[in-house]
Amino acid sequence: VQLVESGGGLVQAGGSLRLSCAASEFTFGDYAIAWFRQVPGTEREGVSCIRKSDGLTAYADSSKGRFTIPIDNTRNTVYRQMNNLKPEDTARYYCAALFFGGGIEDIAPILSRHTAEFDYWGQGTQVTVSS
């Protein structure tokens, strides 16, 4: 099983990027796919997640408004659409998969779960936003 992120890079403030998280050897099904961000010297922070089976989503407050988490079921890929980027969005972004059978009230807490609880991780992709 592999999760592979791509789409990171250097962009000017105000620009957009679309990160991809492609899964191989398993279908998302009842897994929640979460995006995390990490700045050197800090903990990984969950910023958004989606469950493929019903499209249930959750966003951290820091991700509401400028970011979305589209999913392409035919390509088994989850995206992180990042618009109007700011220098403080600079981080390494990871996707991770967690088997999730809960309801709508249970998906937001996924973003606060310990990273060790997730079943699969990608290698990350770096996003750098210049001012």
C-alpha positions as CSV (number, residue, x, y, z in Angstrom):
1,V,0.0,0.0,0.0
2,Q,1.3,3.4,-0.9
3,L,0.2,7.0,-0.7
4,V,2.1,9.3,-3.0
5,E,1.9,13.1,-2.7
6,S,2.8,15.4,-5.5
7,G,2.1,19.0,-6.6
8,G,4.2,21.0,-4.1
9,G,6.6,23.7,-5.2
10,L,7.5,27.3,-4.9
11,V,4.7,29.9,-5.5
12,Q,4.2,33.6,-4.9
13,A,1.8,34.8,-2.3
14,G,-1.7,35.0,-3.7
15,G,-1.1,32.0,-6.0
16,S,-2.6,28.6,-6.0
17,L,-1.4,25.0,-5.9
18,R,-3.2,21.7,-6.0
19,L,-1.6,18.9,-4.1
20,S,-2.4,15.3,-5.0
21,C,-2.5,12.2,-2.8
22,A,-2.7,9.0,-4.9
23,A,-3.3,5.6,-3.4
24,S,-2.0,2.4,-4.8
25,E,-3.0,-1.1,-3.9
26,F,-6.1,-0.2,-2.0
27,T,-9.2,1.8,-2.5
28,F,-10.1,4.5,-0.1
29,G,-13.5,3.0,0.7
30,D,-14.2,3.7,4.4
31,Y,-10.9,5.2,5.0
32,A,-10.6,8.9,5.9
33,I,-7.8,10.5,4.0
34,A,-6.3,13.4,5.9
35,W,-3.9,16.2,4.9
36,F,-1.3,17.3,7.5
37,R,1.1,20.1,7.5
38,Q,4.4,20.3,9.3
39,V,6.8,23.2,9.8
40,P,10.3,22.2,11.0
41,G,10.5,22.0,14.8
42,T,6.7,21.6,15.2
43,E,4.2,18.7,15.4
44,R,2.3,17.6,12.3
45,E,-1.0,19.4,12.2
46,G,-4.2,17.9,10.7
47,V,-5.8,20.4,8.4
48,S,-8.5,18.6,6.4
49,C,-9.9,15.1,5.7
50,I,-12.4,13.3,3.6
51,R,-14.1,9.9,3.6
52,K,-14.5,8.5,0.1
53,S,-17.5,6.4,0.7
54,D,-19.8,9.4,1.4
55,G,-17.7,12.5,0.8
56,L,-17.8,13.5,4.5
57,T,-15.3,16.2,5.1
58,A,-13.7,18.2,8.0
59,Y,-11.5,21.2,8.1
60,A,-9.3,22.7,10.7
61,D,-10.1,26.4,11.3
62,S,-6.8,27.3,9.6
63,S,-8.0,25.6,6.4
64,K,-11.5,27.0,6.1
65,G,-12.2,29.4,3.3
66,R,-9.0,29.1,1.1
67,F,-8.6,25.3,0.9
68,T,-10.7,22.5,-0.2
69,I,-10.3,18.7,-0.4
70,P,-11.7,17.4,-3.6
71,I,-11.6,13.7,-4.4
72,D,-11.5,11.8,-7.7
73,N,-12.8,8.4,-7.1
74,T,-11.9,7.2,-10.6
75,R,-8.3,7.9,-10.0
76,N,-8.3,7.0,-6.3
77,T,-6.8,10.4,-5.6
78,V,-7.5,13.0,-3.0
79,Y,-6.4,16.6,-3.6
80,R,-5.7,19.7,-1.5
81,Q,-6.7,22.7,-3.5
82,M,-4.8,25.7,-2.0
83,N,-5.9,29.2,-3.1
84,N,-4.7,32.7,-2.2
85,L,-1.6,31.2,-0.6
86,K,0.2,33.1,2.1
87,P,3.8,32.8,3.3
88,E,2.5,31.2,6.5
89,D,1.2,28.3,4.4
90,T,4.8,27.3,3.8
91,A,5.2,23.7,5.2
92,R,5.7,20.1,4.2
93,Y,2.3,18.6,3.5
94,Y,1.5,14.9,4.1
95,C,-1.5,12.7,3.4
96,A,-2.4,9.8,5.6
97,A,-5.2,7.2,5.7
98,L,-7.2,6.1,8.7
99,F,-9.9,3.4,8.7
100,F,-13.0,5.3,9.7
101,G,-16.5,3.9,10.3
102,G,-17.9,6.8,12.3
103,G,-20.6,9.3,11.6
104,I,-20.7,13.0,10.8
105,E,-19.9,14.0,14.4
106,D,-16.8,11.8,14.5
107,I,-14.9,13.1,11.4
108,A,-13.7,16.4,12.7
109,P,-11.9,14.8,15.7
110,I,-9.8,12.8,13.2
111,L,-7.7,15.9,12.7
112,S,-6.7,15.8,16.3
113,R,-5.7,12.2,16.4
114,H,-2.1,11.2,17.0
115,T,-0.1,10.5,13.9
116,A,0.6,7.0,15.1
117,E,-3.1,6.1,14.8
118,F,-3.0,6.5,11.0
119,D,-2.6,3.3,9.0
120,Y,-0.7,4.7,6.0
121,W,1.4,7.8,5.3
122,G,2.9,9.4,2.2
123,Q,6.3,10.9,2.0
124,G,5.2,14.5,1.9
125,T,5.5,17.3,-0.6
126,Q,7.0,20.7,0.2
127,V,5.1,23.9,-0.4
128,T,7.0,27.2,-0.2
129,V,5.2,30.5,-0.5
130,S,7.3,33.6,-1.2
131,S,6.1,37.1,-0.2
